[in-house]
Amino acid sequence: MSAPSIEARARAFLTERQRLGFQVSESASFLVGFARDMDQPGEAAPLTVARMAAWAQRRARHRATRATWARRLKRLRPFARWLQQFDPRTEVPEEPIFGPVPGRSAPHIYREEEIVDLLAAAGRLSPARGLRPATFQTLFGLMASTGLRLCEALGLRDRDVDLTAGTLTVRQSKFAKSRALPLHPSVVIALAKYRRIRAGFVGVTPHMRFFVGSRGRGLGQPLNARTVDRVFDELRRALGWRNRGAHHAPRIHDMRHSFAVRRMMLWYAQGIDVDQAMLSLSTYLGHAKISNTYWYLTAVPELMNFAAGKFERFAQAPGAAHA
């Protein structure tokens, strides 16, 4: 009897991870694609570091950087460790092969006027008075005002948006966590307006997605993330923003970063103890670890300035030298 294919092992690994509570949707296609390549005729077992490294370089040739190769190998390590229990000849790639995986890059922190311009541009999308401009204007506005991930916003169902209580429920998002978020009254008004507009185009059921497609066969169907990315990129280029982040251009996800930074800057300006308030922000954002929230203090110049000023005042306070 022949041994299971690497693809079969990869699918078993993903099933086990999902059973343990991990979100695997983002890594499934990556890992299954890797496994299929390893199962091609002429590819010899066992799974070695040399084979994995060659695959990382071959599959990433359009972005041929050592950092990209390092990231790909890092994503393969959990599966390689798991596979060793079935085939001890399996090798686990270590960091020095392509160097360390770079840390998180500084985001583009949106200014208030940039968000206003983005929402205005989305409202001018064609067709005028159609569902499409209302959908993208409301989606981008919700993300900017709540810090939701794109997948979380698109995953909302109509029943998850409680406009009477002024809350929305994010179910089983990243890290298999669910949370209820209070909304600002202005956000409630915007969501209610979108719900009224949407009702003029599609029938409403509690289980339908809150944000839906507006064209052809996609009318009333869940809105696709690729479609959102494409529309955002078109609007971004038209608005001609100057990139202030370390990525190639401002991104949708930077609205989440901007929300977190604006909240912390407001706390600093109000004299609120940020360390005491950080746990509430971490919970609101759905971070798995509070260290992910503290990352903003070192990654964003505006917050570093606030933190440095706070430390300077502490150092100059009477008795600080003896503390």
C-alpha positions as a Python dict, from the first residue, in 0.01 Angstrom:
ca = {
    (1, 'M'): (0, 0, 0),
    (2, 'S'): (149, 334, -105),
    (3, 'A'): (197, 617, 140),
    (4, 'P'): (-51, 909, 130),
    (5, 'S'): (42, 1191, -103),
    (6, 'I'): (179, 1516, 34),
    (7, 'E'): (-144, 1685, -71),
    (8, 'A'): (-342, 1433, 137),
    (9, 'R'): (-112, 1501, 432),
    (10, 'A'): (-154, 1877, 384),
    (11, 'R'): (-533, 1849, 386),
    (12, 'A'): (-519, 1632, 700),
    (13, 'F'): (-294, 1893, 864),
    (14, 'L'): (-538, 2173, 778),
    (15, 'T'): (-832, 1971, 910),
    (16, 'E'): (-651, 1909, 1238),
    (17, 'R'): (-560, 2276, 1274),
    (18, 'Q'): (-918, 2378, 1209),
    (19, 'R'): (-1042, 2131, 1469),
    (20, 'L'): (-805, 2292, 1720),
    (21, 'G'): (-961, 2633, 1656),
    (22, 'F'): (-717, 2782, 1406),
    (23, 'Q'): (-838, 2978, 1104),
    (24, 'V'): (-699, 2800, 798),
    (25, 'S'): (-879, 2970, 509),
    (26, 'E'): (-588, 3206, 434),
    (27, 'S'): (-324, 2931, 437),
    (28, 'A'): (-523, 2649, 274),
    (29, 'S'): (-469, 2742, -91),
    (30, 'F'): (-102, 2822, -28),
    (31, 'L'): (-29, 2490, 141),
    (32, 'V'): (-237, 2276, -95),
    (33, 'G'): (-69, 2443, -394),
    (34, 'F'): (271, 2366, -246),
    (35, 'A'): (174, 2004, -180),
    (36, 'R'): (46, 1952, -534),
    (37, 'D'): (375, 2079, -673),
    (38, 'M'): (563, 1838, -447),
    (39, 'D'): (347, 1550, -573),
    (40, 'Q'): (428, 1616, -939),
    (41, 'P'): (589, 1325, -1132),
    (42, 'G'): (963, 1336, -1097),
    (43, 'E'): (950, 1503, -754),
    (44, 'A'): (1115, 1264, -512),
    (45, 'A'): (1034, 1209, -146),
    (46, 'P'): (1118, 1294, 125),
    (47, 'L'): (1033, 1657, 176),
    (48, 'T'): (1370, 1825, 217),
    (49, 'V'): (1480, 2181, 283),
    (50, 'A'): (1638, 2193, -62),
    (51, 'R'): (1306, 2109, -230),
    (52, 'M'): (1114, 2361, -22),
    (53, 'A'): (1371, 2636, -80),
    (54, 'A'): (1369, 2573, -456),
    (55, 'W'): (988, 2588, -456),
    (56, 'A'): (985, 2916, -261),
    (57, 'Q'): (1216, 3075, -516),
    (58, 'R'): (1043, 2927, -818),
    (59, 'R'): (691, 3025, -710),
    (60, 'A'): (797, 3376, -610),
    (61, 'R'): (998, 3463, -920),
    (62, 'H'): (776, 3767, -991),
    (63, 'R'): (881, 3909, -652),
    (64, 'A'): (1232, 3766, -639),
    (65, 'T'): (1352, 3892, -303),
    (66, 'R'): (1509, 3700, -19),
    (67, 'A'): (1246, 3844, 213),
    (68, 'T'): (968, 3690, 3),
    (69, 'W'): (1144, 3354, -4),
    (70, 'A'): (1195, 3368, 374),
    (71, 'R'): (826, 3440, 431),
    (72, 'R'): (725, 3142, 216),
    (73, 'L'): (953, 2906, 403),
    (74, 'K'): (825, 3035, 735),
    (75, 'R'): (470, 2946, 630),
    (76, 'L'): (582, 2591, 551),
    (77, 'R'): (751, 2525, 888),
    (78, 'P'): (440, 2423, 1091),
    (79, 'F'): (341, 2169, 825),
    (80, 'A'): (697, 2031, 799),
    (81, 'R'): (715, 1983, 1178),
    (82, 'W'): (377, 1809, 1174),
    (83, 'L'): (478, 1587, 881),
    (84, 'Q'): (786, 1459, 1064),
    (85, 'Q'): (568, 1233, 1280),
    (86, 'F'): (472, 1037, 968),
    (87, 'D'): (803, 1065, 780),
    (88, 'P'): (1104, 1128, 1006),
    (89, 'R'): (1309, 1210, 695),
    (90, 'T'): (1115, 1536, 658),
    (91, 'E'): (1335, 1838, 714),
    (92, 'V'): (1223, 2165, 877),
    (93, 'P'): (1353, 2484, 712),
    (94, 'E'): (1524, 2720, 952),
    (95, 'E'): (1563, 3097, 936),
    (96, 'P'): (1927, 3134, 818),
    (97, 'I'): (1858, 2989, 472),
    (98, 'F'): (1732, 3319, 328),
    (99, 'G'): (1790, 3535, 634),
    (100, 'P'): (1537, 3653, 892),
    (101, 'V'): (1180, 3729, 797),
    (102, 'P'): (1142, 4109, 798),
    (103, 'G'): (923, 4258, 1067),
    (104, 'R'): (598, 4441, 1004),
    (105, 'S'): (629, 4746, 780),
    (106, 'A'): (513, 5090, 886),
    (107, 'P'): (158, 5157, 760),
    (108, 'H'): (16, 5457, 580),
    (109, 'I'): (-178, 5648, 847),
    (110, 'Y'): (-471, 5817, 678),
    (111, 'R'): (-543, 6178, 748),
    (112, 'E'): (-902, 6275, 809),
    (113, 'E'): (-927, 6460, 479),
    (114, 'E'): (-806, 6150, 291),
    (115, 'I'): (-1086, 5941, 438),
    (116, 'V'): (-1339, 6214, 353),
    (117, 'D'): (-1210, 6227, -5),
    (118, 'L'): (-1222, 5847, -35),
    (119, 'L'): (-1585, 5829, 77),
    (120, 'A'): (-1682, 6113, -156),
    (121, 'A'): (-1511, 5939, -449),
    (122, 'A'): (-1683, 5611, -366),
    (123, 'G'): (-2017, 5790, -363),
    (124, 'R'): (-1950, 5906, -720),
    (125, 'L'): (-1904, 5555, -859),
    (126, 'S'): (-2135, 5449, -1139),
    (127, 'P'): (-2418, 5397, -1178),
    (128, 'A'): (-2544, 5710, -1009),
    (129, 'R'): (-2821, 5632, -758),
    (130, 'G'): (-2733, 5265, -786),
    (131, 'L'): (-2640, 5018, -514),
    (132, 'R'): (-2270, 5012, -605),
    (133, 'P'): (-2169, 5362, -484),
    (134, 'A'): (-2368, 5318, -163),
    (135, 'T'): (-2204, 4980, -97),
    (136, 'F'): (-1845, 5098, -131),
    (137, 'Q'): (-1902, 5430, 44),
    (138, 'T'): (-2058, 5253, 343),
    (139, 'L'): (-1803, 4971, 347),
    (140, 'F'): (-1502, 5204, 348),
    (141, 'G'): (-1668, 5430, 604),
    (142, 'L'): (-1738, 5138, 837),
    (143, 'M'): (-1381, 5012, 814),
    (144, 'A'): (-1237, 5357, 882),
    (145, 'S'): (-1463, 5416, 1183),
    (146, 'T'): (-1432, 5073, 1347),
    (147, 'G'): (-1093, 4933, 1243),
    (148, 'L'): (-1252, 4618, 1102),
    (149, 'R'): (-1045, 4389, 883),
    (150, 'L'): (-1176, 4364, 527),
    (151, 'C'): (-1264, 3997, 574),
    (152, 'E'): (-1459, 4085, 890),
    (153, 'A'): (-1657, 4361, 720),
    (154, 'L'): (-1740, 4140, 421),
    (155, 'G'): (-1829, 3851, 653),
    (156, 'L'): (-2098, 4047, 836),
    (157, 'R'): (-2448, 3913, 793),
    (158, 'D'): (-2757, 4127, 813),
    (159, 'R'): (-2845, 3981, 1154),
    (160, 'D'): (-2502, 4084, 1287),
    (161, 'V'): (-2582, 4454, 1245),
    (162, 'D'): (-2811, 4561, 1530),
    (163, 'L'): (-2899, 4921, 1461),
    (164, 'T'): (-3140, 4939, 1754),
    (165, 'A'): (-2868, 4854, 2004),
    (166, 'G'): (-2603, 5033, 1798),
    (167, 'T'): (-2372, 4731, 1782),
    (168, 'L'): (-2238, 4483, 1534),
    (169, 'T'): (-2120, 4128, 1599),
    (170, 'V'): (-1802, 4000, 1436),
    (171, 'R'): (-1826, 3621, 1435),
    (172, 'Q'): (-1534, 3376, 1426),
    (173, 'S'): (-1289, 3617, 1270),
    (174, 'K'): (-912, 3583, 1273),
    (175, 'F'): (-783, 3360, 1556),
    (176, 'A'): (-1137, 3210, 1583),
    (177, 'K'): (-1251, 3498, 1804),
    (178, 'S'): (-1593, 3665, 1807),
    (179, 'R'): (-1666, 4006, 1951),
    (180, 'A'): (-1943, 4266, 1979),
    (181, 'L'): (-1855, 4623, 1888),
    (182, 'P'): (-2040, 4939, 1995),
    (183, 'L'): (-2089, 5189, 1713),
    (184, 'H'): (-2082, 5568, 1705),
    (185, 'P'): (-2431, 5716, 1634),
    (186, 'S'): (-2307, 5856, 1302),
    (187, 'V'): (-2204, 5504, 1195),
    (188, 'V'): (-2548, 5370, 1290),
    (189, 'I'): (-2712, 5636, 1072),
    (190, 'A'): (-2486, 5547, 775),
    (191, 'L'): (-2555, 5175, 810),
    (192, 'A'): (-2930, 5234, 835),
    (193, 'K'): (-2918, 5442, 517),
    (194, 'Y'): (-2732, 5168, 331),
    (195, 'R'): (-2979, 4906, 452),
    (196, 'R'): (-3267, 5115, 314),
    (197, 'I'): (-3092, 5164, -22),
    (198, 'R'): (-3003, 4794, -43),
    (199, 'A'): (-3367, 4695, 20),
    (200, 'G'): (-3461, 4874, -302),
    (201, 'F'): (-3242, 4635, -503),
    (202, 'V'): (-3241, 4297, -326),
    (203, 'G'): (-3464, 4103, -91),
    (204, 'V'): (-3353, 4091, 270),
    (205, 'T'): (-3298, 3780, 484),
    (206, 'P'): (-3130, 3762, 828),
    (207, 'H'): (-2858, 3530, 696),
    (208, 'M'): (-2765, 3732, 389),
    (209, 'R'): (-2437, 3924, 385),
    (210, 'F'): (-2472, 4286, 486),
    (211, 'F'): (-2254, 4407, 198),
    (212, 'V'): (-2357, 4255, -134),
    (213, 'G'): (-2261, 4271, -498),
    (214, 'S'): (-2452, 4501, -729),
    (215, 'R'): (-2384, 4383, -1084),
    (216, 'G'): (-2521, 4103, -1300),
    (217, 'R'): (-2521, 3762, -1138),
    (218, 'G'): (-2340, 3910, -838),
    (219, 'L'): (-2642, 4120, -741),
    (220, 'G'): (-2733, 4027, -385),
    (221, 'Q'): (-2443, 3784, -356),
    (222, 'P'): (-2157, 3824, -104),
    (223, 'L'): (-1920, 4100, -206),
    (224, 'N'): (-1583, 3967, -325),
    (225, 'A'): (-1262, 4090, -158),
    (226, 'R'): (-1083, 4108, -494),
    (227, 'T'): (-1354, 4337, -626),
    (228, 'V'): (-1315, 4562, -324),
    (229, 'D'): (-936, 4573, -369),
    (230, 'R'): (-974, 4664, -734),
    (231, 'V'): (-1221, 4944, -667),
    (232, 'F'): (-1007, 5079, -383),
    (233, 'D'): (-697, 5082, -603),
    (234, 'E'): (-883, 5269, -876),
    (235, 'L'): (-1002, 5533, -628),
    (236, 'R'): (-659, 5558, -464),
    (237, 'R'): (-487, 5626, -795),
    (238, 'A'): (-750, 5879, -895),
    (239, 'L'): (-708, 6065, -565),
    (240, 'G'): (-330, 6077, -607),
    (241, 'W'): (-239, 6021, -243),
    (242, 'R'): (124, 6059, -141),
    (243, 'N'): (235, 5735, 20),
    (244, 'R'): (361, 5781, 378),
    (245, 'G'): (399, 5412, 461),
    (246, 'A'): (661, 5149, 391),
    (247, 'H'): (442, 4948, 152),
    (248, 'H'): (425, 5013, -220),
    (249, 'A'): (109, 5223, -178),
    (250, 'P'): (-166, 5304, 76),
    (251, 'R'): (-374, 4993, 139),
    (252, 'I'): (-728, 4914, 256),
    (253, 'H'): (-581, 4748, 564),
    (254, 'D'): (-412, 5075, 658),
    (255, 'M'): (-755, 5206, 757),
    (256, 'R'): (-746, 4958, 1043),
    (257, 'H'): (-402, 5081, 1147),
    (258, 'S'): (-522, 5442, 1117),
    (259, 'F'): (-818, 5373, 1344),
    (260, 'A'): (-591, 5232, 1616),
    (261, 'V'): (-342, 5517, 1589),
    (262, 'R'): (-609, 5790, 1600),
    (263, 'R'): (-760, 5632, 1910),
    (264, 'M'): (-426, 5622, 2092),
    (265, 'M'): (-341, 5976, 1987),
    (266, 'L'): (-676, 6094, 2122),
    (267, 'W'): (-604, 5920, 2453),
    (268, 'Y'): (-264, 6088, 2475),
    (269, 'A'): (-422, 6429, 2402),
    (270, 'Q'): (-689, 6371, 2668),
    (271, 'G'): (-431, 6266, 2926),
    (272, 'I'): (-569, 5912, 2949),
    (273, 'D'): (-329, 5643, 3068),
    (274, 'V'): (-272, 5455, 2742),
    (275, 'D'): (-130, 5151, 2920),
    (276, 'Q'): (-454, 5117, 3115),
    (277, 'A'): (-670, 5165, 2806),
    (278, 'M'): (-467, 4942, 2574),
    (279, 'L'): (-648, 4621, 2671),
    (280, 'S'): (-984, 4764, 2565),
    (281, 'L'): (-840, 4867, 2228),
    (282, 'S'): (-679, 4526, 2181),
    (283, 'T'): (-1014, 4359, 2253),
    (284, 'Y'): (-1203, 4593, 2020),
    (285, 'L'): (-961, 4521, 1737),
    (286, 'G'): (-971, 4145, 1797),
    (287, 'H'): (-596, 4108, 1851),
    (288, 'A'): (-481, 3769, 1979),
    (289, 'K'): (-206, 3928, 2189),
    (290, 'I'): (-187, 4274, 2341),
    (291, 'S'): (170, 4297, 2209),
    (292, 'N'): (16, 4329, 1861),
    (293, 'T'): (-154, 4649, 1979),
    (294, 'Y'): (157, 4786, 2149),
    (295, 'W'): (337, 4745, 1813),
    (296, 'Y'): (184, 5076, 1702),
    (297, 'L'): (381, 5264, 1965),
    (298, 'T'): (709, 5173, 1796),
    (299, 'A'): (595, 5158, 1432),
    (300, 'V'): (420, 5493, 1391),
    (301, 'P'): (620, 5818, 1419),
    (302, 'E'): (323, 6017, 1551),
    (303, 'L'): (282, 5781, 1846),
    (304, 'M'): (655, 5764, 1907),
    (305, 'N'): (656, 6142, 1945),
    (306, 'F'): (377, 6124, 2201),
    (307, 'A'): (553, 5847, 2391),
    (308, 'A'): (886, 6033, 2383),
    (309, 'G'): (720, 6348, 2515),
    (310, 'K'): (558, 6152, 2796),
    (311, 'F'): (893, 5999, 2893),
    (312, 'E'): (1064, 6339, 2878),
    (313, 'R'): (808, 6487, 3115),
    (314, 'F'): (856, 6190, 3348),
    (315, 'A'): (1235, 6229, 3340),
    (316, 'Q'): (1211, 6599, 3423),
    (317, 'A'): (966, 6552, 3711),
    (318, 'P'): (1102, 6618, 4062),
    (319, 'G'): (1243, 6302, 4215),
    (320, 'A'): (1240, 6109, 3886),
    (321, 'A'): (1613, 6052, 3901),
    (322, 'H'): (1569, 5866, 4228),
    (323, 'A'): (1267, 5663, 4122),
}
